[in-house]
Amino acid sequence: MFFGRLITAMYTPFTKENEIDWPRLEECIERLIETGSDGIVVSGTTAESPTLTHEEKLALFRFTKEKVAGRVKVIAGTGSNNTQQSIELTKEAEEIGVDGIMLVAPYYNKPSQEGLVQHFKAIVSATSLPVMLYNVPGRTSVNMTVDTMQRLAELDQVVAIKEASGNMGQISNLIASISSDVAVYSGDDGITLPVLAVGGAGVVSVASHLVGREIKEMIDAFFAGDNQKAIAIHQKLLPVFHGLFITSSPVPLKYAMAQKGWSEPYVRLPLTEMDELQRAATDEWIRELL
């Protein structure tokens, strides 16, 4: 299992002037390592990747790789809905020295299943890096079927799949139908434990920015056979898991981190900060759990 069990889809902190807040980012990297993350995804959905420029993504890859200094895996989010641009960014990420890449299913284009296969094959063939595929139909408007993921899992460089369809039947069938050498990760914090129970490897988490130690403890308890402890932690953390998606991610995450004094709440348009009702609901679980 190349990437470990707890991977954080790292956010991108911004200043009031809408620039990347590099000191805050360095603090975040150190905190994620200290609280149990085995890997960090850079420039994924949580990072507001659609609003990051090409140059900013490369700068984020370089900065994270330098600050991590080999302590955990650095996974570059290089996927997009433009195959050629994804290939170019992937090649540049490989030159920087990241440990792997994550490729999201193309969004907006609504490709066929065959189109998905050919898109991913083209990118994978252009790199020697280990690859994590990312299925998130709620954001892309296209669901990668089990058959499609099965075909792609046969590619040598595909070592992991982040499954965020929320469909436990699909996730169960996927795990049952592909090689055990390909790790399947929950793409939703709230179903991490159920995914582990059907053979999943771990989670690509948002909540680990706030409760990384607890999530790692839950995963470790599950694999140690202490199911009651794992269930208890899962149930305790459910308000966090749900609360971080009360509106578009990473808006609630940035607000919660700001309440902890770890960041500013600033997001880039078209995202906007939470309204009064959403802040009140978030404050409730922050007081109880954080």
C-alpha positions in Angstrom: 0.0 0.0 0.0 2.1 2.9 -1.4 0.3 5.9 0.0 -0.5 4.8 3.6 -3.9 4.8 5.4 -4.6 8.4 6.2 -4.2 10.8 3.4 -5.2 14.5 3.8 -6.6 16.4 0.9 -4.8 19.6 1.9 -6.5 23.0 1.7 -4.8 26.1 0.3 -4.8 29.1 2.7 -5.2 32.5 1.2 -4.4 36.0 2.4 -6.9 38.8 2.4 -5.3 39.9 -0.8 -6.2 36.5 -2.4 -2.6 35.3 -2.5 -1.4 31.9 -1.2 -0.5 32.3 2.5 2.8 30.4 2.5 3.5 30.6 6.3 0.0 29.2 7.1 0.6 26.5 4.6 3.8 25.5 6.2 2.1 25.4 9.6 -0.6 23.2 8.1 1.9 20.7 6.6 3.7 20.3 10.0 0.4 19.9 11.8 -0.8 17.2 9.3 2.4 15.2 9.8 2.3 15.6 13.5 -1.4 14.3 13.7 -0.9 11.2 11.6 -1.3 11.9 7.9 0.7 9.4 5.9 0.3 11.4 2.7 -0.8 14.8 1.5 -2.7 15.6 -1.7 -1.7 19.0 -3.1 -4.1 20.8 -5.4 -7.1 18.6 -5.1 -10.7 19.7 -4.6 -10.1 20.9 -1.0 -7.3 23.1 -2.3 -9.7 25.0 -4.5 -7.8 23.7 -7.5 -10.2 25.1 -10.1 -9.1 28.6 -9.0 -5.4 27.9 -8.8 -3.3 28.9 -11.8 -0.9 26.5 -13.4 2.1 28.4 -11.9 0.5 28.3 -8.4 0.0 24.6 -8.6 3.7 24.0 -9.5 4.7 26.3 -6.7 2.5 24.4 -4.3 4.0 21.1 -5.4 7.6 22.5 -4.9 6.8 24.0 -1.5 5.1 21.0 -0.1 7.8 18.6 -1.4 10.5 20.8 0.2 8.7 21.2 3.6 7.7 17.5 3.8 11.3 16.5 3.3 10.5 12.8 2.7 8.5 12.4 5.9 5.2 11.6 4.2 4.1 11.0 0.6 3.3 14.1 -1.6 0.6 13.4 -4.1 0.0 16.1 -6.8 -3.5 16.7 -8.1 -2.8 17.0 -11.8 -6.1 15.8 -13.3 -8.5 18.1 -15.1 -11.0 17.9 -17.9 -8.3 18.7 -20.4 -6.3 15.6 -21.2 -3.3 17.4 -22.8 -3.0 20.0 -20.0 -3.2 17.2 -17.4 -0.4 15.4 -19.2 1.8 18.5 -19.2 1.1 19.3 -15.5 1.8 15.6 -14.6 5.2 15.7 -16.4 6.1 18.9 -14.6 5.0 17.5 -11.2 7.2 14.4 -11.9 10.2 16.7 -12.6 9.6 18.4 -9.2 9.9 15.0 -7.5 6.4 14.4 -6.1 5.7 10.8 -4.9 2.5 10.2 -6.9 -0.3 11.9 -8.8 -4.1 12.0 -8.3 -6.3 12.1 -11.4 -9.9 13.3 -11.0 -12.5 12.1 -13.5 -13.0 14.9 -16.2 -15.7 17.3 -15.1 -18.2 19.2 -17.3 -17.3 17.3 -20.5 -19.4 14.3 -19.5 -17.3 11.7 -21.3 -18.4 8.2 -22.0 -16.9 5.3 -20.0 -14.6 4.6 -23.0 -13.7 8.3 -23.0 -12.7 8.0 -19.3 -10.6 5.0 -20.0 -8.7 6.7 -22.9 -8.3 9.9 -20.9 -6.7 8.2 -18.0 -4.6 5.9 -20.2 -3.1 8.9 -22.0 -2.0 10.6 -18.8 -0.8 7.4 -17.1 1.3 6.5 -20.2 3.1 9.9 -20.0 4.5 9.4 -16.5 6.3 6.8 -14.4 4.7 8.0 -11.1 2.2 5.9 -9.1 -1.3 7.0 -9.8 -4.4 7.4 -7.7 -7.7 7.7 -9.7 -10.5 9.8 -8.2 -14.2 9.1 -8.8 -16.4 11.9 -7.5 -19.6 12.1 -9.6 -21.2 14.7 -7.3 -18.7 17.2 -8.6 -17.8 15.9 -12.1 -21.3 14.8 -13.3 -19.9 11.5 -14.5 -19.6 8.3 -12.5 -16.8 5.8 -13.2 -18.4 2.4 -13.3 -16.9 -0.6 -11.6 -16.1 -2.1 -15.0 -14.3 1.1 -16.0 -12.3 1.3 -12.8 -11.6 -2.4 -13.1 -10.0 -1.9 -16.6 -8.0 1.1 -15.3 -6.8 -0.8 -12.2 -5.0 -3.2 -14.5 -2.6 -0.5 -15.5 0.7 -1.0 -13.7 1.0 2.5 -12.4 -2.5 2.7 -11.0 -2.0 1.8 -7.3 -5.0 3.4 -5.7 -8.6 4.6 -6.3 -10.2 7.4 -4.3 -13.9 6.5 -4.4 -16.3 9.3 -3.5 -19.5 8.2 -5.1 -21.0 7.5 -1.7 -22.5 4.3 -3.2 -21.5 1.5 -0.8 -22.7 -1.1 -3.2 -20.4 0.2 -5.9 -17.5 0.6 -3.6 -18.0 -3.0 -2.3 -18.2 -4.4 -5.8 -15.1 -2.4 -6.8 -13.0 -3.8 -3.9 -14.2 -7.3 -4.6 -13.4 -7.1 -8.3 -9.9 -5.6 -8.5 -6.4 -6.8 -7.4 -5.6 -6.4 -3.7 -2.5 -4.5 -4.9 -4.8 -1.6 -5.8 -5.8 0.3 -2.6 -9.3 1.7 -2.5 -9.8 4.8 -0.3 -12.9 6.4 1.0 -13.3 9.8 -0.5 -15.9 10.7 2.2 -14.9 11.0 5.8 -18.3 9.9 7.0 -18.1 6.5 5.4 -14.4 5.7 6.2 -15.3 3.0 8.7 -17.9 1.3 6.4 -15.4 1.3 3.5 -12.7 -0.2 5.8 -15.2 -2.9 6.7 -15.7 -4.0 3.1 -11.9 -4.1 2.4 -10.9 -0.5 1.9 -7.4 0.7 2.7 -8.1 4.1 4.3 -9.4 7.6 3.6 -8.5 10.7 1.7 -9.7 13.0 4.3 -10.8 16.6 4.8 -11.6 16.3 8.5 -8.0 15.3 9.2 -7.1 19.0 9.2 -9.0 19.1 12.5 -9.2 15.6 13.9 -6.3 13.7 12.3 -5.2 12.0 15.4 -8.7 10.7 16.1 -9.2 9.5 12.5 -5.9 7.7 12.6 -6.8 6.1 16.0 -10.1 4.9 14.4 -8.3 3.3 11.5 -5.7 1.7 13.8 -8.4 0.4 16.1 -10.2 -1.2 13.2 -7.1 -3.0 11.9 -6.3 -4.1 15.4 -9.7 -5.8 15.6 -11.1 -3.4 18.2 -14.3 -2.7 16.3 -16.1 -1.2 19.3 -13.4 1.5 19.7 -13.5 2.2 16.0 -17.3 2.5 16.0 -17.2 4.8 19.1 -14.7 7.2 17.4 -16.7 7.1 14.2 -19.9 8.1 15.9 -18.2 10.8 18.0 -16.7 12.4 14.8 -19.9 12.3 12.7 -20.8 15.9 13.5 -17.4 17.0 12.1 -17.7 14.8 9.1 -21.2 16.2 8.3 -20.5 19.7 9.3 -17.6 20.2 7.0 -20.0 19.8 4.1 -22.8 22.0 5.3 -21.9 24.1 2.2 -19.3 23.7 -0.5 -16.0 22.4 0.7 -13.6 23.9 1.8 -15.7 26.8 3.1 -16.6 25.2 6.4 -13.1 23.8 6.9 -11.6 27.2 6.5 -14.1 28.7 8.9 -13.4 26.0 11.5 -9.6 26.4 11.1 -10.0 30.2 11.6 -11.9 29.5 14.8 -8.9 27.5 16.0 -6.5 30.3 15.1 -4.9 28.2 12.4 -5.9 30.0 9.3 -8.1 32.8 7.8 -11.5 31.9 6.4 -10.8 33.4 2.9 -11.9 31.5 -0.2 -11.7 32.4 -3.8 -14.7 33.2 -5.9 -16.9 31.6 -7.0 -16.9 30.2 -3.5 -18.0 32.6 -0.7 -17.8 32.5 3.1 -20.6 30.9 5.1 -23.7 32.9 6.1 -24.8 33.5 9.6 -26.9 30.4 10.0 -24.1 28.2 8.7 -21.6 29.8 11.0 -23.9 29.2 14.0 -24.3 25.5 13.1 -20.6 25.1 12.7 -19.8 26.9 16.0 -22.0 24.3 17.7 -19.9 21.3 16.7 -16.7 23.2 17.1 -17.6 23.9 20.7 -18.5 20.3 21.4 -15.7 18.5 19.6 -12.8 20.9 19.0 
